[in-house]
Amino acid sequence: MTLSQQLLEAQQKKLEYSRLYEDNHPMVISLNKQIARYQATIGKASTKSKSLPGTQQEVLKLTRDVTVATAFYESMLDKIQQLEVVRAGEVGNARILDSAQYPTGPSYPDRPRGIILATLVGFALGFGLLLLKKVFDKGVSDAARIERMSRASIFAQIPQSRLEWRQNSRMRQRALLSDLDPDDLAVEGLRNLRTALEFSLLGQGGKVLGISGLTPRVGKSFVSANLASLFAMTGKRILLIDADLRKGRLQAFFEAARAPGLSDLLSGRTTLEDSIRRVGKSAVFHFLPTGTFPSNPAEMLGSVQLGDLIQRLKRDYDLVIVDTSPALLVTDPSLVMRHVDHATLVLEQGGHSMADIQEAIRLVKVKPDLGVSLVLNKCRDQLGFGKNSRYGRYAPTRGPEAG
């Protein structure tokens, strides 16, 4: 390869690099030096050729030009062939499958179809959630099954009261539902309980009723306080005792102080007259609070003094209602039930397993002849189709149109 061909290739490379790099790039600088070296060498050869005759100089120049042009042509032809090969090897990946169709009118969603699908999906999700709840919920809600499996009678089913649910958050101050809304369905359920106890307890000469629940927050205190109020409305002398010496809070229903109370009376720190409160303006309804929470509630409830106190109270009152601690948590209810004539367990609908109900009955039935009844509290109608939804309230019409 002649110097002219090398100079031409170097100049072509410089043109390619000039589109990619600046003049101060090392590759461009190296090509400039190489081009200068080729030009200097060619310049020396041209100086030597000037000493030749004119005809030979012209022949030498033409020969050099033909050689350079031929090399440039062959180089360009070779690059053209390479580009043709590359273009022939490229395969397009885009093909027209269908021609575009122009819309002939506005597009609207299929509303009937969407409504039908949404309704079906909603029903499917609802039934799915109910099925999952049925599978994972171990609580028993059917009253007939509870009576059959526990061999104990359910004296009353008390519906969930919205008014009681709203005021239940106020733990320090509450009011009796029987006073707030005597026509509430929950109060009607408590009246059913009162009627059943009049036959099973008072009708057989009993005077002491023990009330307990399986676990906290089943409505044990609500049932005890309102049941005592309903009994007092019949004219009977009623005493309500809060014997839950751990977390009793019946005093919230009557705006009364906790102490002095039962624990102070059993320990001899106060007298019966100073411990018993009269409820409101009633002359027949009295209340005995817990008193100061003792450090040994089980020992205090198991003492002889409690039995002597209840025997004394039976002579002064027509009915003594004793509210105790939850039966499945502590032994206090079993100690109190030794002195009562009838025991009532408050259950929350769907809140307990059958095994827990049977165990609670076994714990409170401390005497072979002790009757045990059940109260199903916070009853909720399944899907709103229960008897409470069918019949609603049956209350007297109030107002000037009543006649």
C-alpha positions as CSV (number, residue, x, y, z in Angstrom):
1,M,0.0,0.0,0.0
2,T,1.4,3.4,-1.1
3,L,1.7,6.4,1.2
4,S,-1.1,8.1,-0.7
5,Q,-3.5,5.3,0.0
6,Q,-2.5,5.3,3.7
7,L,-3.0,9.1,3.8
8,L,-6.4,8.7,2.2
9,E,-7.5,6.1,4.8
10,A,-6.3,8.2,7.6
11,Q,-8.2,11.2,6.3
12,Q,-11.4,9.1,6.0
13,K,-11.0,7.9,9.6
14,K,-10.6,11.5,10.7
15,L,-13.8,12.4,9.1
16,E,-15.6,9.5,10.9
17,Y,-14.1,10.4,14.2
18,S,-14.9,14.1,13.8
19,R,-18.6,13.3,13.9
20,L,-18.2,11.5,17.2
21,Y,-15.4,13.3,19.0
22,E,-14.0,16.8,19.4
23,D,-10.6,17.9,18.1
24,N,-8.9,17.5,21.5
25,H,-9.9,13.8,21.6
26,P,-6.8,11.5,21.8
27,M,-8.0,9.5,18.7
28,V,-8.4,12.7,16.6
29,I,-5.0,14.0,17.8
30,S,-3.3,10.7,16.9
31,L,-4.8,10.7,13.4
32,N,-3.7,14.3,12.8
33,K,-0.1,13.3,13.8
34,Q,-0.3,10.3,11.4
35,I,-1.7,12.5,8.5
36,A,1.1,15.0,9.1
37,R,3.7,12.3,9.0
38,Y,2.3,10.9,5.7
39,Q,2.2,14.3,4.2
40,A,5.8,15.0,5.3
41,T,7.0,11.8,3.7
42,I,5.1,12.4,0.5
43,G,6.5,16.0,0.4
44,K,10.1,14.6,0.6
45,A,9.3,12.2,-2.3
46,S,7.9,15.1,-4.3
47,T,11.1,17.1,-3.8
48,K,13.2,14.2,-5.1
49,S,10.9,13.8,-8.1
50,K,11.4,17.5,-9.1
51,S,15.0,16.6,-10.1
52,L,13.6,14.3,-12.9
53,P,12.7,15.5,-16.3
54,G,9.3,17.1,-16.8
55,T,7.8,14.3,-18.8
56,Q,8.7,11.7,-16.1
57,Q,7.3,14.0,-13.4
58,E,4.0,14.2,-15.2
59,V,3.9,10.4,-15.7
60,L,4.8,9.8,-12.0
61,K,2.0,12.3,-10.9
62,L,-0.6,10.7,-13.1
63,T,0.3,7.2,-12.0
64,R,0.0,8.2,-8.4
65,D,-3.4,9.8,-8.9
66,V,-4.7,6.7,-10.7
67,T,-3.5,4.5,-7.9
68,V,-5.1,6.6,-5.3
69,A,-8.4,6.9,-7.2
70,T,-8.5,3.1,-7.8
71,A,-7.9,2.4,-4.1
72,F,-10.6,4.9,-3.1
73,Y,-13.0,3.3,-5.5
74,E,-12.3,-0.2,-4.3
75,S,-12.7,0.9,-0.7
76,M,-16.1,2.6,-1.4
77,L,-17.3,-0.4,-3.4
78,D,-16.4,-2.7,-0.5
79,K,-18.4,-0.6,2.0
80,I,-21.4,-0.4,-0.3
81,Q,-21.4,-4.2,-0.5
82,Q,-21.2,-4.5,3.3
83,L,-24.2,-2.2,3.7
84,E,-26.2,-4.2,1.1
85,V,-25.5,-7.4,3.1
86,V,-26.6,-5.7,6.3
87,R,-29.8,-4.3,4.8
88,A,-30.7,-7.7,3.2
89,G,-30.3,-9.4,6.6
90,E,-32.8,-7.2,8.4
91,V,-36.3,-8.6,8.8
92,G,-39.2,-6.4,9.7
93,N,-41.3,-7.4,12.8
94,A,-44.3,-5.3,12.1
95,R,-47.2,-6.7,10.0
96,I,-50.7,-5.4,9.4
97,L,-53.2,-8.0,10.5
98,D,-56.5,-6.1,10.1
99,S,-57.3,-2.8,8.7
100,A,-58.7,-0.2,11.1
101,Q,-62.5,0.1,11.3
102,Y,-63.9,3.5,11.7
103,P,-66.8,3.8,14.3
104,T,-70.2,4.6,12.9
105,G,-71.6,6.0,16.1
106,P,-70.9,6.8,19.8
107,S,-69.9,4.0,22.2
108,Y,-71.8,3.4,25.4
109,P,-71.2,0.9,28.3
110,D,-73.6,-2.0,28.6
111,R,-75.4,-0.9,31.7
112,P,-77.9,-3.7,32.2
113,R,-75.1,-6.3,31.8
114,G,-72.9,-4.4,34.3
115,I,-75.7,-4.1,36.8
116,I,-76.5,-7.9,36.6
117,L,-72.8,-8.8,37.0
118,A,-72.3,-6.4,39.9
119,T,-75.4,-7.9,41.6
120,L,-74.3,-11.5,41.1
121,V,-70.8,-10.6,42.4
122,G,-72.3,-8.9,45.5
123,F,-74.4,-11.8,46.3
124,A,-71.5,-14.2,45.9
125,L,-69.3,-12.2,48.2
126,G,-72.0,-11.8,50.8
127,F,-72.7,-15.5,50.9
128,G,-69.0,-16.3,50.9
129,L,-68.5,-14.0,54.0
130,L,-71.4,-15.7,55.8
131,L,-70.0,-19.1,55.0
132,L,-66.6,-18.1,56.3
133,K,-68.2,-16.7,59.5
134,K,-70.1,-19.9,59.9
135,V,-67.0,-22.1,59.5
136,F,-64.7,-20.1,61.8
137,D,-67.3,-18.9,64.4
138,K,-67.5,-21.5,67.2
139,G,-70.1,-19.7,69.2
140,V,-73.6,-21.2,69.6
141,S,-76.5,-18.9,68.8
142,D,-79.5,-21.3,68.4
143,A,-81.6,-21.3,71.6
144,A,-83.1,-24.8,71.0
145,R,-79.7,-26.3,70.6
146,I,-78.4,-24.6,73.8
147,E,-81.3,-26.0,75.8
148,R,-80.9,-29.5,74.3
149,M,-77.2,-29.7,74.8
150,S,-77.0,-28.0,78.2
151,R,-80.2,-29.5,79.7
152,A,-81.0,-26.0,81.1
153,S,-84.0,-23.8,80.3
154,I,-83.6,-20.4,78.6
155,F,-85.9,-18.2,80.5
156,A,-85.5,-15.1,78.2
157,Q,-84.0,-14.0,75.0
158,I,-83.1,-10.3,75.3
159,P,-82.6,-8.4,72.0
160,Q,-79.8,-6.0,71.4
161,S,-80.9,-2.5,72.5
162,R,-79.5,0.4,70.4
163,L,-80.1,2.8,73.3
164,E,-78.3,0.6,75.7
165,W,-75.5,0.0,73.2
166,R,-75.0,3.8,72.9
167,Q,-74.8,4.5,76.6
168,N,-72.7,1.4,77.3
169,S,-69.5,3.4,76.4
170,R,-70.1,5.7,79.5
171,M,-68.8,3.3,82.1
172,R,-68.9,5.8,85.0
173,Q,-72.5,7.0,84.6
174,R,-75.4,5.0,83.1
175,A,-79.1,4.8,83.4
176,L,-81.6,1.9,83.7
177,L,-83.1,1.1,80.3
178,S,-86.3,0.2,82.1
179,D,-86.6,3.9,83.1
180,L,-85.3,5.4,79.9
181,D,-87.5,3.4,77.5
182,P,-89.9,1.0,79.2
183,D,-91.2,-0.1,75.7
184,D,-87.8,-1.2,74.4
185,L,-87.7,-4.8,73.2
186,A,-84.9,-5.5,75.5
187,V,-87.0,-4.4,78.5
188,E,-89.8,-6.7,77.2
189,G,-87.3,-9.6,77.2
190,L,-86.4,-8.7,80.8
191,R,-90.1,-8.8,81.7
192,N,-90.3,-12.3,80.3
193,L,-87.4,-13.2,82.6
194,R,-89.2,-11.6,85.5
195,T,-92.3,-13.7,84.8
196,A,-90.3,-16.9,84.5
197,L,-88.5,-16.3,87.8
198,E,-91.8,-15.5,89.6
199,F,-93.0,-19.0,88.8
200,S,-89.7,-20.9,89.2
201,L,-88.2,-19.0,92.2
202,L,-90.8,-16.9,94.1
203,G,-93.6,-19.4,93.4
204,Q,-91.6,-22.1,95.2
205,G,-90.7,-20.0,98.2
206,G,-87.2,-18.9,97.1
207,K,-86.0,-15.4,97.8
208,V,-82.3,-15.3,96.7
209,L,-81.3,-15.1,93.0
210,G,-77.7,-15.4,91.9
211,I,-76.8,-13.9,88.6
212,S,-73.5,-14.5,86.8
213,G,-72.1,-14.5,83.3
214,L,-69.7,-16.7,81.4
215,T,-67.2,-14.0,80.5
216,P,-67.0,-10.2,80.9
217,R,-69.1,-7.8,78.7
218,V,-72.0,-10.3,78.2
219,G,-74.4,-7.8,79.9
220,K,-74.6,-9.4,83.3
221,S,-74.7,-6.1,85.1
222,F,-77.3,-4.8,82.7
223,V,-79.6,-7.8,83.3
224,S,-79.2,-7.6,87.1
225,A,-79.9,-3.9,87.5
226,N,-82.9,-3.7,85.1
227,L,-84.4,-7.0,86.4
228,A,-84.2,-5.7,90.0
229,S,-85.9,-2.4,88.8
230,L,-88.7,-4.4,87.1
231,F,-89.3,-6.5,90.2
232,A,-89.5,-3.3,92.3
233,M,-92.2,-1.9,90.0
234,T,-94.4,-4.8,91.1
235,G,-94.3,-3.5,94.7
236,K,-92.0,-6.2,96.0
237,R,-89.2,-5.2,98.4
238,I,-86.0,-5.8,96.4
239,L,-82.3,-5.7,97.4
240,L,-79.7,-5.8,94.7
241,I,-76.2,-6.8,95.9
242,D,-73.1,-6.2,93.8
243,A,-71.0,-9.2,94.9
244,D,-68.4,-8.8,92.1
245,L,-65.6,-7.8,94.4
246,R,-63.1,-7.6,91.6
247,K,-64.6,-5.3,88.9
248,G,-68.2,-4.7,90.1
249,R,-69.7,-1.4,88.7
250,L,-73.4,-1.6,89.4
251,Q,-73.2,1.7,91.3
252,A,-72.9,3.5,87.9
253,F,-76.6,2.7,87.4
254,F,-77.8,4.3,90.6
255,E,-75.4,7.3,91.0
256,A,-74.2,5.8,94.2
257,A,-70.8,5.6,95.8
258,R,-68.9,2.3,95.8
259,A,-68.0,2.4,99.5
260,P,-69.1,1.6,102.1
261,G,-70.5,-1.7,100.8
262,L,-70.4,-5.5,100.9
263,S,-66.7,-5.9,101.6
264,D,-66.7,-3.3,104.4
265,L,-69.8,-5.0,105.9
266,L,-68.3,-8.5,105.8
267,S,-65.0,-7.2,107.3
268,G,-66.9,-5.4,110.1
269,R,-65.8,-1.9,109.2
270,T,-69.4,-0.6,108.7
271,T,-73.0,-1.5,109.5
272,L,-75.8,-2.8,107.3
273,E,-77.8,0.4,107.7
274,D,-74.8,2.5,106.5
275,S,-74.1,0.3,103.5
276,I,-77.5,-0.1,101.9
277,R,-78.7,2.7,99.6
278,R,-82.3,3.4,98.6
279,V,-82.6,3.7,94.8
280,G,-84.2,7.0,93.8
281,K,-87.4,7.8,95.5
282,S,-88.5,4.1,95.7
283,A,-89.3,2.8,99.1
284,V,-89.0,-0.8,98.1
285,F,-85.8,-0.9,95.9
286,H,-82.5,-0.9,97.7
287,F,-78.9,-1.4,96.6
288,L,-75.8,-2.7,98.3
289,P,-72.5,-1.9,96.4
290,T,-69.3,-3.8,96.4
291,G,-67.5,-1.5,98.9
292,T,-63.7,-1.2,98.8
293,F,-62.2,-3.8,96.6
294,P,-60.5,-6.3,98.9
295,S,-57.2,-8.1,98.3
296,N,-58.8,-11.5,99.1
297,P,-62.3,-11.4,97.4
298,A,-62.6,-15.2,97.2
299,E,-61.8,-15.7,100.9
300,M,-64.3,-13.0,101.9
301,L,-67.1,-14.4,99.7
302,G,-66.4,-17.9,101.2
303,S,-66.7,-16.7,104.7
304,V,-69.5,-17.6,107.2
305,Q,-70.4,-13.9,107.4
306,L,-71.8,-13.9,103.9
307,G,-74.2,-16.7,104.6
308,D,-75.3,-15.1,107.8
309,L,-75.8,-11.8,106.0
310,I,-78.0,-13.4,103.3
311,Q,-80.1,-15.2,105.8
312,R,-80.7,-11.9,107.6
313,L,-81.6,-10.1,104.3
314,K,-84.1,-12.9,103.4
315,R,-86.2,-11.9,106.4
316,D,-86.3,-8.2,105.3
317,Y,-86.8,-8.5,101.6
318,D,-89.1,-10.3,99.2
319,L,-86.2,-10.9,96.7
320,V,-82.4,-10.6,97.0
321,I,-80.6,-10.4,93.7
322,V,-76.8,-11.1,94.0
323,D,-74.7,-10.1,91.0
324,T,-71.4,-12.1,90.9
325,S,-68.2,-12.3,88.8
326,P,-68.0,-14.2,85.5
327,A,-68.2,-18.0,86.2
328,L,-65.5,-19.1,83.8
329,L,-62.8,-16.8,85.2
330,V,-62.8,-17.0,89.0
331,T,-64.2,-19.1,91.7
332,D,-66.3,-16.3,93.3
333,P,-69.6,-17.3,91.7
334,S,-69.4,-20.9,93.1
335,L,-68.9,-19.5,96.6
336,V,-71.9,-17.2,96.3
337,M,-74.2,-19.8,94.7
338,R,-74.0,-21.9,97.9
339,H,-76.4,-19.3,99.5
340,V,-78.9,-18.7,96.7
341,D,-82.1,-20.4,95.8
342,H,-81.8,-20.1,92.0
343,A,-78.8,-19.3,89.7
344,T,-79.1,-17.5,86.3
345,L,-76.3,-17.5,83.8
346,V,-76.2,-14.6,81.2
347,L,-75.0,-15.7,77.8
348,E,-74.2,-13.6,74.8
349,Q,-75.8,-14.9,71.6
350,G,-73.1,-16.5,69.5
351,G,-70.4,-15.6,72.0
352,H,-69.7,-19.0,73.6
353,S,-69.0,-22.5,72.6
354,M,-71.2,-25.3,73.9
355,A,-68.3,-26.7,76.0
356,D,-68.0,-23.3,77.8
357,I,-71.7,-23.2,78.5
358,Q,-71.7,-26.7,80.0
359,E,-68.7,-25.9,82.1
360,A,-70.2,-22.7,83.5
361,I,-73.4,-24.6,84.4
362,R,-71.3,-27.2,86.2
363,L,-69.4,-24.6,88.1
364,V,-72.5,-22.7,89.4
365,K,-74.6,-25.8,90.2
366,V,-72.9,-26.3,93.6
367,K,-76.0,-27.9,95.1
368,P,-77.9,-30.8,93.6
369,D,-81.3,-29.1,94.1
370,L,-80.1,-25.7,92.8
371,G,-82.1,-24.6,89.8
372,V,-80.0,-23.1,86.9
373,S,-81.6,-21.0,84.1
374,L,-80.1,-19.3,81.2
375,V,-80.6,-15.8,79.7
376,L,-79.6,-15.3,76.0
377,N,-78.6,-11.6,75.8
378,K,-77.7,-9.3,72.9
379,C,-79.8,-11.3,70.5
380,R,-79.3,-10.1,66.9
381,D,-81.7,-11.1,64.1
382,Q,-79.9,-13.0,61.3
383,L,-80.0,-10.8,58.1
384,G,-82.8,-8.7,59.7
385,F,-85.6,-11.3,59.2
386,G,-86.1,-12.3,62.9
387,K,-89.2,-11.9,64.9
388,N,-88.1,-8.4,66.2
389,S,-88.0,-7.2,62.6
390,R,-91.3,-8.8,61.7
391,Y,-93.3,-7.4,64.7
392,G,-91.3,-4.5,66.0
393,R,-92.5,-2.6,69.0
394,Y,-95.8,-3.2,70.6
395,A,-96.2,0.0,72.6
396,P,-99.2,2.3,73.4
397,T,-99.7,5.2,71.0
398,R,-98.6,8.4,72.6
399,G,-99.9,11.9,71.8
400,P,-103.1,13.7,71.4
401,E,-104.4,11.2,68.8
402,A,-104.3,8.3,71.4
403,G,-107.7,7.2,72.4
